[in-house]
Amino acid sequence: MENEVKEMFNVLLNEIKGLKTEVSELKSEVGELKSDMEDLKTRVDQNTTELRELRAIVETELRHNIQVIAEGHGFQTEKYNDIQKVVEQVRARQEWTEIRLRMIESDIKSLKRA
């Protein structure tokens, strides 16, 4: 019976040693996970910083540039409208000039016949 108890004790001892090994491995894996989490936190912080910088660029430079372009477009539109008005006035004058010219040509023809 004493041998059986020793044998059981040895089995339990081996099981405990196996558990100690597994616990040690788990501790090592947890340490690696903690290290990985710290790396992830660092990367997230870096990405957050970069996003803030990009947002600042968009809000300052790009918005300003878009506003400048929009103002330039508005100015060009006004100029185009002004030019269109002048073109319409020139066309109206041209039509009147052509009508007068035809009338004068008609009068000259009438005078030549007479």
All heavy atoms as an XYZ file, in Angstrom:
939
protein
N       0.808     -1.174      0.000
C       0.000      0.000      0.000
C       0.864      1.256      0.000
O       0.498      2.248     -0.604
C      -0.869     -0.056      1.248
C      -1.720      1.110      1.382
S      -3.326      0.501      1.375
C      -4.251      1.556      2.104
N       1.951      1.152      0.696
C       2.859      2.288      0.731
C       3.378      2.602     -0.680
O       3.540      3.766     -1.043
C       4.026      1.950      1.667
C       4.807      3.143      2.050
C       5.865      2.758      3.037
O       5.564      2.164      4.084
O       7.012      3.078      2.729
N       3.607      1.584     -1.477
C       4.051      1.776     -2.863
C       2.963      2.459     -3.687
O       3.262      3.288     -4.543
C       4.424      0.441     -3.493
C       5.774     -0.047     -3.026
O       6.574      0.753     -2.532
N       6.030     -1.331     -3.176
N       1.752      2.108     -3.432
C       0.636      2.726     -4.159
C       0.531      4.199     -3.813
O       0.302      5.052     -4.676
C      -0.680      2.024     -3.817
C      -0.798      0.659     -4.417
C      -2.086     -0.031     -3.990
O      -2.983      0.640     -3.414
O      -2.196     -1.225     -4.247
N       0.712      4.521     -2.560
C       0.662      5.911     -2.119
C       1.814      6.671     -2.743
O       1.649      7.802     -3.230
C       0.691      6.002     -0.576
C       0.877      7.436     -0.115
C      -0.542      5.384      0.024
N       3.005      6.061     -2.755
C       4.168      6.716     -3.373
C       3.918      6.935     -4.866
O       4.257      7.976     -5.418
C       5.431      5.868     -3.166
C       6.018      5.958     -1.797
C       7.295      5.146     -1.729
C       7.897      5.217     -0.337
N       9.120      4.427     -0.235
N       3.337      5.919     -5.470
C       3.062      6.017     -6.910
C       2.052      7.135     -7.176
O       2.218      7.944     -8.084
C       2.513      4.675     -7.403
C       2.790      4.424     -8.860
C       2.360      3.017     -9.246
O       2.981      2.043     -8.767
O       1.403      2.929    -10.024
N       1.011      7.206     -6.368
C       0.007      8.266     -6.517
C       0.641      9.630     -6.256
O       0.361     10.610     -6.937
C      -1.156      8.051     -5.552
C      -2.049      6.919     -5.897
S      -3.211      6.806     -4.542
C      -4.641      6.306     -5.356
N       1.486      9.671     -5.253
C       2.168     10.906     -4.928
C       3.037     11.351     -6.107
O       3.056     12.538     -6.467
C       3.012     10.719     -3.660
C       3.717     11.958     -3.236
C       3.033     13.010     -2.651
C       5.092     12.088     -3.425
C       3.683     14.150     -2.263
C       5.751     13.236     -3.045
C       5.050     14.268     -2.453
N       3.749     10.398     -6.717
C       4.585     10.703     -7.878
C       3.739     11.179     -9.060
O       4.118     12.108     -9.778
C       5.426      9.488     -8.278
C       6.598      9.275     -7.353
O       7.086     10.225     -6.738
N       7.059      8.029     -7.241
N       2.598     10.567     -9.255
C       1.693     10.978    -10.332
C       1.225     12.405    -10.077
O       1.234     13.260    -10.971
C       0.499     10.001    -10.461
C      -0.573     10.576    -11.360
C       0.970      8.650    -10.959
N       0.804     12.669     -8.835
C       0.366     14.027     -8.485
C       1.500     15.025     -8.634
O       1.314     16.154     -9.120
C      -0.179     14.063     -7.054
C      -1.562     13.463     -6.847
C      -1.887     13.400     -5.355
C      -2.609     14.254     -7.586
N       2.677     14.632     -8.227
C       3.843     15.498     -8.343
C       4.127     15.825     -9.805
O       4.410     16.980    -10.151
C       5.050     14.821     -7.678
C       6.285     15.678     -7.446
C       5.958     16.857     -6.547
C       7.401     14.849     -6.837
N       4.055     14.811    -10.659
C       4.264     15.033    -12.099
C       3.188     15.963    -12.672
O       3.478     16.824    -13.507
C       4.284     13.696    -12.852
C       5.561     12.919    -12.613
O       6.597     13.500    -12.296
N       5.496     11.601    -12.760
N       1.945     15.761    -12.216
C       0.851     16.632    -12.679
C       1.098     18.075    -12.249
O       0.908     19.010    -13.023
C      -0.492     16.143    -12.121
C      -1.008     14.869    -12.743
C      -1.413     15.055    -14.194
O      -1.989     16.113    -14.548
O      -1.137     14.135    -14.987
N       1.545     18.254    -11.022
C       1.829     19.601    -10.517
C       2.966     20.231    -11.309
O       2.905     21.413    -11.676
C       2.136     19.565     -9.005
C       0.868     19.212     -8.240
C       2.720     20.880     -8.527
C       1.094     18.966     -6.751
N       3.993     19.456    -11.611
C       5.112     19.972    -12.406
C       4.620     20.378    -13.794
O       5.014     21.417    -14.333
C       6.218     18.922    -12.526
C       7.023     18.739    -11.272
C       8.102     17.679    -11.449
C       8.858     17.436    -10.147
N       9.850     16.382    -10.263
N       3.717     19.560    -14.383
C       3.144     19.903    -15.691
C       2.342     21.189    -15.629
O       2.418     22.038    -16.515
N       1.559     21.328    -14.547
C       0.777     22.555    -14.368
C       1.686     23.764    -14.202
O       1.421     24.840    -14.734
C      -0.147     22.421    -13.157
C      -1.381     21.535    -13.349
C      -2.109     21.357    -12.017
C      -2.304     22.120    -14.391
N       2.777     23.596    -13.442
C       3.728     24.698    -13.269
C       4.313     25.120    -14.616
O       4.464     26.309    -14.895
C       4.855     24.283    -12.318
C       4.496     24.325    -10.878
C       5.724     24.013    -10.026
C       5.431     24.123     -8.546
N       6.606     23.834     -7.728
N       4.624     24.125    -15.447
C       5.172     24.419    -16.773
C       4.147     25.185    -17.611
O       4.466     26.181    -18.262
C       5.579     23.115    -17.492
O       6.531     22.416    -16.684
C       6.173     23.397    -18.853
N       2.899     24.717    -17.559
C       1.845     25.392    -18.330
C       1.612     26.810    -17.823
O       1.442     27.745    -18.615
C       0.551     24.582    -18.255
C       0.596     23.300    -19.072
C      -0.705     22.499    -18.984
O      -1.747     23.082    -18.615
O      -0.656     21.309    -19.278
N       1.619     26.989    -16.500
C       1.445     28.327    -15.927
C       2.593     29.223    -16.355
O       2.407     30.395    -16.701
C       1.320     28.248    -14.386
C       1.458     29.629    -13.753
C       0.014     27.602    -13.983
N       3.783     28.700    -16.352
C       4.951     29.475    -16.773
C       4.816     29.891    -18.240
O       5.108     31.032    -18.602
C       6.213     28.652    -16.546
O       7.337     29.344    -17.009
N       4.367     28.959    -19.073
C       4.164     29.277    -20.496
C       3.072     30.328    -20.667
O       3.195     31.241    -21.489
C       3.811     27.998    -21.262
C       4.959     27.019    -21.405
C       4.516     25.680    -22.025
O       3.321     25.521    -22.310
O       5.391     24.820    -22.193
N       1.994     30.196    -19.889
C       0.914     31.189    -19.950
C       1.406     32.569    -19.545
O       1.059     33.577    -20.160
C      -0.256     30.769    -19.058
C      -1.160     29.667    -19.613
C      -2.173     29.243    -18.559
C      -1.867     30.124    -20.872
N       2.232     32.611    -18.482
C       2.791     33.904    -18.062
C       3.615     34.517    -19.179
O       3.544     35.723    -19.424
C       3.652     33.722    -16.812
C       2.876     33.537    -15.543
C       3.824     33.411    -14.353
C       3.092     33.219    -13.044
N       4.024     33.077    -11.919
N       4.387     33.684    -19.843
C       5.207     34.173    -20.950
C       4.321     34.708    -22.079
O       4.578     35.781    -22.629
C       6.099     33.042    -21.457
O       6.805     33.445    -22.601
N       3.266     33.975    -22.401
C       2.352     34.411    -23.468
C       1.625     35.694    -23.082
O       1.433     36.590    -23.910
C       1.359     33.296    -23.784
C       1.986     32.119    -24.506
C       0.998     30.976    -24.755
O      -0.206     31.149    -24.494
O       1.458     29.917    -25.205
N       1.226     35.803    -21.817
C       0.575     37.028    -21.343
C       1.539     38.202    -21.462
O       1.159     39.306    -21.859
C       0.056     36.845    -19.897
C      -0.336     38.186    -19.282
C      -1.118     35.884    -19.861
N       2.801     37.976    -21.130
C       3.802     39.034    -21.271
C       3.937     39.474    -22.721
O       4.026     40.672    -23.010
N       3.930     38.522    -23.639
C       4.000     38.856    -25.068
C       2.758     39.630    -25.503
O       2.858     40.597    -26.265
C       4.142     37.572    -25.896
C       5.484     36.893    -25.774
C       5.539     35.568    -26.549
O       4.659     35.336    -27.406
O       6.450     34.784    -26.279
N       1.588     39.207    -25.009
C       0.352     39.922    -25.340
C       0.382     41.357    -24.822
O      -0.034     42.290    -25.512
C      -0.866     39.186    -24.771
C      -1.282     37.914    -25.496
C      -2.391     37.208    -24.729
C      -1.721     38.213    -26.914
N       0.903     41.536    -23.611
C       1.019     42.887    -23.059
C       1.931     43.737    -23.935
O       1.631     44.900    -24.227
C       1.549     42.846    -21.629
C       0.540     42.428    -20.606
C       1.148     42.460    -19.205
C       0.138     42.071    -18.147
N       0.721     42.076    -16.793
N       3.036     43.147    -24.361
C       3.972     43.871    -25.226
C       3.305     44.232    -26.546
O       3.437     45.365    -27.039
C       5.212     43.006    -25.473
O       6.077     43.633    -26.380
N       2.573     43.275    -27.117
C       1.857     43.540    -28.372
C       0.819     44.645    -28.187
O       0.647     45.513    -29.055
C       1.173     42.265    -28.881
C       2.165     41.231    -29.398
O       3.340     41.586    -29.608
O       1.752     40.061    -29.594
N       0.117     44.629    -27.056
C      -0.885     45.661    -26.779
C      -0.229     47.033    -26.657
O      -0.774     48.027    -27.148
C      -1.652     45.333    -25.489
C      -2.638     44.191    -25.637
S      -3.896     44.504    -26.885
C      -4.779     45.843    -26.133
N       0.922     47.102    -26.039
C       1.639     48.366    -25.921
C       2.035     48.877    -27.312
O       1.915     50.072    -27.592
C       2.872     48.226    -25.024
C       2.546     48.058    -23.560
C       1.776     49.230    -22.988
O       2.100     50.387    -23.322
O       0.828     48.984    -22.211
N       2.493     47.961    -28.160
C       2.827     48.341    -29.537
C       1.593     48.873    -30.261
O       1.661     49.888    -30.970
C       3.404     47.148    -30.311
C       4.814     46.778    -29.874
O       5.457     47.606    -29.201
O       5.258     45.663    -30.224
N       0.467     48.197    -30.093
C      -0.773     48.646    -30.720
C      -1.200     50.017    -30.213
O      -1.616     50.880    -30.992
C      -1.894     47.627    -30.486
C      -1.856     46.372    -31.338
C      -2.931     45.392    -30.896
C      -2.024     46.697    -32.810
N      -1.080     50.216    -28.895
C      -1.424     51.518    -28.334
C      -0.543     52.603    -28.923
O      -1.020     53.687    -29.270
C      -1.280     51.494    -26.809
C      -2.374     50.761    -26.097
C      -2.144     50.781    -24.591
C      -3.187     49.989    -23.847
N      -2.935     49.983    -22.389
N       0.740     52.310    -29.054
C       1.665     53.282    -29.633
C       1.277     53.608    -31.068
O       1.243     54.776    -31.463
C       3.111     52.734    -29.584
O       3.459     52.458    -28.237
C       4.090     53.725    -30.179
N       0.962     52.576    -31.828
C       0.567     52.792    -33.228
C      -0.728     53.588    -33.328
O      -0.859     54.480    -34.172
C       0.414     51.456    -33.948
C       1.718     50.768    -34.224
C       1.497     49.476    -34.957
N       2.743     48.742    -35.127
C       2.812     47.521    -35.589
N       1.711     46.879    -35.929
N       3.974     46.920    -35.730
N      -1.687     53.267    -32.478
C      -2.953     54.008    -32.478
C      -2.698     55.471    -32.131
O      -3.258     56.377    -32.762
C      -3.970     53.363    -31.504
C      -5.159     54.277    -31.252
C      -4.446     52.024    -32.046
N      -1.853     55.709    -31.149
C      -1.513     57.088    -30.788
C      -0.854     57.818    -31.953
O      -1.159     58.978    -32.229
C      -0.594     57.122    -29.555
C      -1.318     56.725    -28.271
O      -2.559     56.739    -28.265
O      -0.620     56.404    -27.286
N       0.056     57.126    -32.656
C       0.718     57.739    -33.813
C      -0.310     58.040    -34.908
O      -0.279     59.115    -35.513
C       1.798     56.809    -34.360
C       3.021     56.707    -33.479
C       4.001     55.634    -33.956
O       3.658     54.776    -34.746
N       5.216     55.680    -33.427
N      -1.213     57.087    -35.160
C      -2.241     57.308    -36.185
C      -3.159     58.453    -35.797
O      -3.551     59.264    -36.649
C      -3.057     56.029    -36.417
C      -2.279     54.985    -37.176
O      -1.309     55.286    -37.852
N      -2.702     53.743    -37.067
N      -3.484     58.533    -34.525
C      -4.334     59.624    -34.056
C      -3.646     60.965    -34.278
O      -4.268     61.925    -34.747
C      -4.668     59.427    -32.557
O      -5.313     58.162    -32.394
C      -5.560     60.530    -32.038
N      -2.375     61.014    -33.972
C      -1.608     62.245    -34.180
C      -1.578     62.615    -35.664
O      -1.797     63.776    -36.029
C      -0.174     62.077    -33.646
O      -0.234     61.762    -32.258
C       0.640     63.336    -33.847
N      -1.316     61.629    -36.515
C      -1.279     61.893    -37.954
C      -2.634     62.359    -38.463
O      -2.710     63.278    -39.297
C      -0.829     60.640    -38.707
C       0.639     60.324    -38.532
C       1.057     59.043    -39.252
O       0.290     58.539    -40.091
O       2.163     58.556    -38.959
N      -3.712     61.764    -37.964
C      -5.054     62.190    -38.379
C      -5.334     63.626    -37.956
O      -5.917     64.400    -38.724
C      -6.117     61.259    -37.802
C      -6.268     59.919    -38.493
C      -7.224     59.021    -37.714
C      -6.747     60.095    -39.913
N      -4.907     63.977    -36.757
C      -5.091     65.365    -36.307
C      -4.323     66.329    -37.206
O      -4.815     67.400    -37.553
C      -4.636     65.507    -34.859
C      -5.606     64.940    -33.870
C      -5.175     65.232    -32.433
N      -6.081     64.585    -31.507
C      -5.702     63.833    -30.491
N      -4.423     63.636    -30.247
N      -6.593     63.288    -29.698
N      -3.093     65.935    -37.568
C      -2.285     66.792    -38.443
C      -2.948     66.933    -39.810
O      -3.005     68.033    -40.373
C      -0.882     66.216    -38.585
C      -0.050     66.308    -37.313
C       1.263     65.533    -37.385
O       1.513     64.862    -38.410
O       2.029     65.596    -36.412
N      -3.455     65.823    -40.342
C      -4.139     65.877    -41.642
C      -5.396     66.734    -41.565
O      -5.687     67.511    -42.471
C      -4.496     64.465    -42.120
C      -3.337     63.620    -42.633
C      -3.803     62.188    -42.889
C      -2.754     64.223    -43.898
N      -6.137     66.586    -40.482
C      -7.346     67.390    -40.301
C      -6.982     68.872    -40.260
O      -7.665     69.712    -40.852
C      -8.074     66.982    -39.030
C      -9.380     67.751    -38.831
C     -10.118     67.328    -37.577
N     -10.585     65.962    -37.737
C     -10.597     65.075    -36.761
N     -10.167     65.381    -35.566
N     -11.053     63.858    -36.970
N      -5.893     69.187    -39.583
C      -5.459     70.581    -39.495
C      -5.094     71.111    -40.873
O      -5.437     72.242    -41.227
C      -4.278     70.705    -38.535
N      -4.419     70.278    -41.666
C      -4.051     70.691    -43.025
C      -5.306     70.928    -43.856
O      -5.427     71.932    -44.564
C      -3.142     69.629    -43.692
C      -1.767     69.643    -43.034
C      -3.033     69.866    -45.191
C      -0.869     68.491    -43.453
N      -6.251     70.001    -43.768
C      -7.496     70.141    -44.539
C      -8.230     71.404    -44.123
O      -8.692     72.170    -44.972
C      -8.400     68.896    -44.343
C      -9.803     69.151    -44.842
C      -7.790     67.699    -45.053
N      -8.322     71.617    -42.814
C      -9.078     72.766    -42.335
C      -8.418     74.089    -42.664
O      -9.096     75.074    -42.922
C      -9.302     72.656    -40.822
C     -10.289     71.568    -40.456
C     -10.459     71.397    -38.952
O      -9.753     72.077    -38.184
O     -11.293     70.567    -38.564
N      -7.101     74.131    -42.677
C      -6.432     75.410    -42.920
C      -6.111     75.601    -44.397
O      -6.649     76.496    -45.039
C      -5.142     75.525    -42.087
O      -4.289     74.413    -42.369
C      -5.450     75.566    -40.616
N      -5.268     74.746    -44.924
C      -4.763     74.958    -46.277
C      -5.792     74.636    -47.358
O      -6.041     75.453    -48.234
C      -3.499     74.127    -46.491
C      -2.335     74.600    -45.644
C      -1.086     73.769    -45.855
O      -0.970     73.134    -46.910
O      -0.238     73.768    -44.953
N      -6.372     73.457    -47.294
C      -7.283     73.056    -48.366
C      -8.540     73.918    -48.387
O      -8.986     74.334    -49.460
C      -7.643     71.578    -48.241
C      -6.514     70.596    -48.524
C      -6.996     69.164    -48.371
C      -5.934     70.791    -49.910
N      -9.107     74.189    -47.221
C     -10.297     75.048    -47.197
C      -9.980     76.422    -47.761
O     -10.763     76.981    -48.523
C     -10.832     75.180    -45.776
C     -11.665     74.022    -45.352
C     -12.364     74.315    -44.053
N     -13.096     73.146    -43.618
C     -13.694     73.040    -42.467
N     -13.659     74.044    -41.615
N     -14.341     71.946    -42.137
N      -8.830     76.947    -47.370
C      -8.439     78.263    -47.880
C      -8.276     78.217    -49.401
O      -8.771     79.091    -50.115
C      -7.141     78.728    -47.213
C      -6.590     79.976    -47.796
N      -7.181     81.205    -47.599
C      -5.524     80.198    -48.611
C      -6.490     82.126    -48.254
N      -5.481     81.539    -48.868
N      -7.578     77.194    -49.887
C      -7.368     77.070    -51.334
C      -8.681     76.909    -52.079
O      -8.873     77.493    -53.150
C      -6.431     75.905    -51.642
C      -5.006     76.175    -51.184
O      -4.632     77.316    -50.941
N      -4.221     75.133    -51.045
N      -9.589     76.122    -51.532
C     -10.894     75.945    -52.175
C     -11.653     77.261    -52.192
O     -12.292     77.609    -53.186
C     -11.699     74.835    -51.461
C     -11.059     73.471    -51.752
C     -13.161     74.850    -51.884
C     -11.607     72.330    -50.931
N     -11.561     78.000    -51.103
C     -12.230     79.297    -51.043
C     -11.649     80.252    -52.089
O     -12.384     80.968    -52.761
C     -12.096     79.894    -49.643
C     -12.867     81.185    -49.459
C     -12.759     81.708    -48.046
O     -12.068     81.138    -47.208
N     -13.442     82.799    -47.769
N     -10.328     80.247    -52.226
C      -9.681     81.107    -53.227
C     -10.150     80.720    -54.626
O     -10.477     81.585    -55.449
C      -8.142     81.005    -53.105
C      -7.453     81.628    -54.304
C      -7.669     81.671    -51.822
N     -10.208     79.422    -54.892
C     -10.671     78.956    -56.205
C     -12.122     79.369    -56.433
O     -12.490     79.828    -57.526
C     -10.501     77.424    -56.321
C      -9.015     77.077    -56.395
C     -11.240     76.874    -57.527
C      -8.711     75.596    -56.266
N     -12.953     79.207    -55.410
C     -14.364     79.582    -55.539
C     -14.512     81.074    -55.813
O     -15.313     81.489    -56.662
C     -15.125     79.185    -54.276
N     -13.728     81.891    -55.104
C     -13.782     83.334    -55.344
C     -13.322     83.662    -56.759
O     -13.919     84.506    -57.433
C     -12.918     84.062    -54.316
C     -13.493     84.044    -52.915
C     -12.527     84.584    -51.873
O     -11.386     84.957    -52.226
O     -12.910     84.607    -50.687
N     -12.261     82.986    -57.198
C     -11.777     83.202    -58.569
C     -12.820     82.802    -59.585
O     -13.020     83.484    -60.599
N     -13.506     81.705    -59.309
C     -14.562     81.257    -60.223
C     -15.688     82.286    -60.279
O     -16.200     82.606    -61.345
C     -15.110     79.904    -59.771
C     -16.222     79.406    -60.618
N     -16.027     78.951    -61.896
C     -17.551     79.305    -60.369
C     -17.189     78.594    -62.404
N     -18.128     78.787    -61.501
N     -16.046     82.817    -59.102
C     -17.094     83.844    -59.058
C     -16.672     85.076    -59.843
O     -17.477     85.647    -60.592
N     -15.417     85.466    -59.687
C     -14.904     86.621    -60.425
C     -14.951     86.362    -61.931
O     -15.368     87.219    -62.712
C     -13.479     86.924    -59.967
C     -12.829     88.050    -60.704
C     -13.202     89.358    -60.459
C     -11.844     87.811    -61.656
C     -12.603     90.413    -61.136
C     -11.244     88.849    -62.351
C     -11.624     90.157    -62.080
N     -14.511     85.155    -62.335
C     -14.531     84.800    -63.757
C     -15.956     84.782    -64.294
O     -16.205     85.197    -65.429
C     -13.868     83.438    -63.975
C     -12.385     83.420    -63.700
C     -11.619     84.354    -64.627
O     -11.966     84.526    -65.782
N     -10.584     84.979    -64.100
N     -16.898     84.304    -63.507
C     -18.300     84.283    -63.925
C     -18.821     85.691    -64.137
O     -19.506     85.975    -65.130
C     -19.152     83.536    -62.876
O     -18.647     82.211    -62.722
C     -20.603     83.474    -63.278
N     -18.477     86.599    -63.211
C     -18.893     88.000    -63.366
C     -18.297     88.596    -64.634
O     -18.985     89.282    -65.397
C     -18.455     88.812    -62.147
C     -19.238     88.512    -60.894
C     -18.702     89.275    -59.698
O     -17.984     90.289    -59.887
O     -18.995     88.855    -58.570
N     -17.013     88.329    -64.858
C     -16.350     88.847    -66.063
C     -17.024     88.303    -67.319
O     -17.251     89.029    -68.278
C     -14.861     88.460    -66.078
C     -14.015     89.265    -65.179
C     -13.859     90.640    -65.759
C     -12.672     91.329    -65.144
N     -12.497     92.640    -65.680
N     -17.320     87.002    -67.307
C     -17.970     86.373    -68.461
C     -19.325     87.035    -68.708
O     -19.661     87.339    -69.869
C     -18.143     84.868    -68.212
C     -18.873     84.166    -69.308
C     -18.227     83.845    -70.495
C     -20.211     83.827    -69.170
C     -18.901     83.210    -71.522
C     -20.891     83.194    -70.187
C     -20.237     82.877    -71.359
O     -20.907     82.257    -72.374
N     -20.080     87.265    -67.648
C     -21.384     87.911    -67.811
C     -21.234     89.320    -68.378
O     -22.019     89.743    -69.233
C     -22.136     87.944    -66.479
C     -22.589     86.564    -66.044
O     -22.745     85.659    -66.865
N     -22.801     86.393    -64.751
N     -20.231     90.061    -67.892
C     -19.974     91.403    -68.415
C     -19.618     91.342    -69.899
O     -20.107     92.147    -70.705
C     -18.840     92.078    -67.637
C     -19.230     92.410    -66.207
O     -20.444     92.389    -65.891
O     -18.314     92.678    -65.400
N     -18.776     90.375    -70.248
C     -18.378     90.226    -71.654
C     -19.588     89.866    -72.507
O     -19.753     90.381    -73.620
C     -17.256     89.177    -71.791
C     -15.964     89.727    -71.177
C     -17.042     88.780    -73.239
C     -14.849     88.715    -71.047
N     -20.447     89.000    -72.001
C     -21.663     88.615    -72.739
C     -22.536     89.837    -73.020
O     -23.072     89.988    -74.111
C     -22.470     87.570    -71.956
C     -21.923     86.175    -72.043
C     -21.956     85.642    -73.469
O     -20.919     85.562    -74.099
N     -23.120     85.321    -73.955
N     -22.665     90.728    -72.027
C     -23.454     91.942    -72.214
C     -22.855     92.803    -73.324
O     -23.568     93.336    -74.183
C     -23.540     92.738    -70.916
C     -24.409     92.097    -69.874
C     -24.392     92.895    -68.586
C     -25.160     92.177    -67.488
N     -25.052     92.876    -66.206
N     -21.531     92.965    -73.297
C     -20.855     93.773    -74.316
C     -21.044     93.144    -75.688
O     -21.329     93.837    -76.683
C     -19.356     93.938    -73.978
C     -18.593     94.562    -75.136
C     -19.183     94.756    -72.707
N     -20.915     91.824    -75.774
C     -21.083     91.123    -77.053
C     -22.500     91.335    -77.575
O     -22.700     91.599    -78.772
C     -20.766     89.615    -76.894
C     -21.235     88.821    -78.090
C     -19.272     89.414    -76.670
N     -23.489     91.259    -76.701
C     -24.875     91.485    -77.121
C     -25.067     92.910    -77.630
O     -25.756     93.140    -78.633
C     -25.832     91.196    -75.971
C     -25.944     89.723    -75.637
C     -26.765     89.452    -74.378
O     -27.430     90.390    -73.882
O     -26.726     88.311    -73.887
N     -24.448     93.882    -76.951
C     -24.543     95.271    -77.388
C     -23.888     95.454    -78.760
O     -24.429     96.131    -79.643
C     -23.885     96.198    -76.373
C     -24.639     96.310    -75.066
C     -23.853     97.081    -74.014
O     -22.707     97.474    -74.220
N     -24.481     97.293    -72.851
N     -22.725     94.830    -78.948
C     -22.021     94.939    -80.232
C     -22.857     94.302    -81.338
O     -22.973     94.852    -82.444
C     -20.623     94.293    -80.148
C     -19.993     94.141    -81.520
C     -19.719     95.105    -79.219
N     -23.444     93.164    -81.067
C     -24.292     92.502    -82.074
C     -25.495     93.372    -82.432
O     -25.861     93.473    -83.614
C     -24.767     91.140    -81.566
C     -23.704     90.096    -81.606
C     -24.226     88.744    -81.207
N     -23.162     87.760    -81.235
C     -23.151     86.647    -80.519
N     -24.174     86.369    -79.738
N     -22.144     85.818    -80.599
N     -26.112     93.999    -81.429
C     -27.257     94.882    -81.704
C     -26.819     96.055    -82.573
O     -27.508     96.405    -83.549
C     -27.857     95.370    -80.393
N     -25.670     96.650    -82.250
C     -25.156     97.766    -83.064
C     -24.841     97.298    -84.486
O     -25.089     98.010    -85.458
C     -23.898     98.356    -82.431
C     -24.173     99.165    -81.201
C     -22.895     99.762    -80.655
N     -23.118    100.326    -79.336
C     -22.192    100.471    -78.420
N     -20.953    100.103    -78.692
N     -22.485    100.992    -77.262
N     -24.277     96.102    -84.570
C     -23.943     95.561    -85.887
C     -25.209     95.367    -86.727
O     -25.229     95.698    -87.919
C     -23.203     94.229    -85.751
C     -22.796     93.615    -87.078
C     -22.139     92.251    -86.910
O     -22.029     91.736    -85.797
N     -21.713     91.682    -87.999
N     -26.257     94.857    -86.104
C     -27.516     94.677    -86.838
C     -28.054     96.015    -87.323
O     -28.490     96.143    -88.474
C     -28.546     93.969    -85.947
C     -28.243     92.500    -85.712
C     -29.223     91.846    -84.746
O     -30.281     92.448    -84.449
O     -28.921     90.736    -84.284
N     -28.039     97.028    -86.440
C     -28.499     98.358    -86.850
C     -27.626     98.928    -87.958
O     -28.119     99.540    -88.902
C     -28.520     99.324    -85.660
C     -29.781     99.217    -84.875
C     -29.940     98.668    -83.665
C     -31.071     99.649    -85.284
N     -31.239     98.714    -83.265
C     -31.971     99.327    -84.267
C     -31.575    100.280    -86.425
C     -33.323     99.612    -84.328
C     -32.930    100.573    -86.481
C     -33.796    100.226    -85.449
N     -26.318     98.703    -87.832
C     -25.401     99.198    -88.872
C     -25.693     98.509    -90.197
O     -25.708     99.167    -91.261
C     -23.939     98.943    -88.455
O     -23.697     99.555    -87.191
C     -22.970     99.490    -89.468
N     -25.951     97.218    -90.176
C     -26.270     96.498    -91.411
C     -27.581     96.987    -92.004
O     -27.714     97.159    -93.236
C     -26.332     94.993    -91.141
C     -24.971     94.381    -90.895
C     -25.048     92.906    -90.513
O     -26.167     92.355    -90.413
O     -23.982     92.310    -90.293
N     -28.574     97.267    -91.147
C     -29.863     97.792    -91.640
C     -29.652     99.152    -92.286
O     -30.141     99.426    -93.398
C     -30.884     97.869    -90.486
C     -31.278     96.464    -90.041
C     -32.110     98.681    -90.897
C     -32.114     96.427    -88.767
N     -28.906    100.037    -91.635
C     -28.630    101.363    -92.193
C     -27.870    101.257    -93.516
O     -28.151    101.979    -94.465
C     -27.814    102.197    -91.206
C     -28.585    102.696    -90.036
C     -27.699    103.591    -89.181
N     -28.354    103.952    -87.950
C     -27.732    104.246    -86.843
N     -26.414    104.210    -86.807
N     -28.399    104.589    -85.776
N     -26.887    100.326    -93.531
C     -26.106    100.146    -94.746
C     -27.003     99.723    -95.904
O     -26.891    100.242    -97.025
C     -24.993     99.124    -94.507
C     -24.070     98.832    -95.689
C     -23.311    100.099    -96.094
C     -23.099     97.731    -95.340
N     -27.914     98.791    -95.654
C     -28.840     98.365    -96.709
C     -29.719     99.527    -97.175
O     -29.998     99.671    -98.364
C     -29.706     97.211    -96.209
C     -28.950     95.911    -96.131
C     -29.871     94.726    -95.836
N     -29.095     93.674    -95.215
C     -29.330     93.137    -94.036
N     -30.360     93.539    -93.326
N     -28.550     92.204    -93.553
N     -30.157    100.330    -96.195
C     -30.994    101.484    -96.562
C     -30.195    102.461    -97.427
O     -30.703    102.982    -98.433
C     -31.508    102.183    -95.298
C     -32.539    101.365    -94.537
S     -33.023    102.101    -92.953
C     -33.691    103.657    -93.462
N     -28.951    102.713    -97.040
C     -28.104    103.638    -97.822
C     -27.853    103.069    -99.207
O     -27.934    103.797   -100.217
C     -26.790    103.925    -97.076
C     -27.071    104.743    -95.819
C     -25.783    104.636    -97.973
C     -25.877    104.911    -94.904
N     -27.569    101.761    -99.274
C     -27.351    101.129   -100.585
C     -28.597    101.239   -101.441
O     -28.521    101.514   -102.655
C     -26.958     99.646   -100.403
C     -25.556     99.425    -99.892
C     -25.254     97.965    -99.629
O     -26.207     97.142    -99.566
O     -24.073     97.634    -99.474
N     -29.745    101.062   -100.818
C     -31.009    101.192   -101.561
C     -31.199    102.611   -102.052
O     -31.601    102.841   -103.224
C     -32.166    100.767   -100.645
O     -33.396    100.989   -101.289
N     -30.872    103.578   -101.187
C     -30.997    104.994   -101.589
C     -30.023    105.302   -102.728
O     -30.389    106.016   -103.680
C     -30.713    105.923   -100.413
C     -31.822    105.928    -99.377
O     -32.923    105.416    -99.690
O     -31.590    106.423    -98.249
N     -28.820    104.778   -102.673
C     -27.838    105.035   -103.721
C     -28.318    104.434   -105.050
O     -28.225    105.062   -106.108
C     -26.452    104.478   -103.342
C     -25.865    105.324   -102.194
C     -25.501    104.454   -104.519
C     -24.568    104.777   -101.649
N     -28.858    103.243   -104.989
C     -29.377    102.616   -106.202
C     -30.524    103.465   -106.783
O     -30.622    103.629   -107.989
C     -29.870    101.196   -105.925
C     -28.749    100.196   -105.752
C     -29.308     98.809   -105.520
C     -28.188     97.822   -105.225
N     -28.677     96.490   -104.902
N     -31.369    103.959   -105.880
C     -32.487    104.806   -106.334
C     -31.966    106.080   -106.980
O     -32.492    106.539   -108.004
C     -33.406    105.182   -105.170
O     -34.016    104.051   -104.646
N     -30.924    106.658   -106.390
C     -30.367    107.891   -106.944
C     -29.684    107.630   -108.275
O     -29.734    108.467   -109.181
C     -29.358    108.496   -105.961
C     -29.948    109.138   -104.705
C     -28.822    109.553   -103.744
C     -30.772    110.357   -105.099
N     -29.061    106.475   -108.435
C     -28.402    106.155   -109.685
C     -29.420    105.974   -110.783
O     -29.168    106.296   -111.940
C     -27.571    104.875   -109.543
C     -26.249    105.079   -108.846
C     -25.456    103.780   -108.857
C     -24.118    103.938   -108.204
N     -23.364    102.699   -108.205
N     -30.579    105.471   -110.499
C     -31.621    105.248   -111.496
C     -32.247    106.579   -111.923
O     -32.732    106.697   -113.041
C     -32.698    104.350   -110.947
C     -32.275    102.935   -110.804
C     -33.435    102.046   -110.399
N     -32.915    100.811   -109.844
C     -33.482    100.067   -108.974
N     -34.663    100.407   -108.503
N     -32.947     98.973   -108.562
N     -32.221    107.470   -111.024
C     -32.921    108.707   -111.343
C     -32.133    109.607   -112.213
O     -31.475    109.659   -113.038
C     -33.209    109.483   -110.073
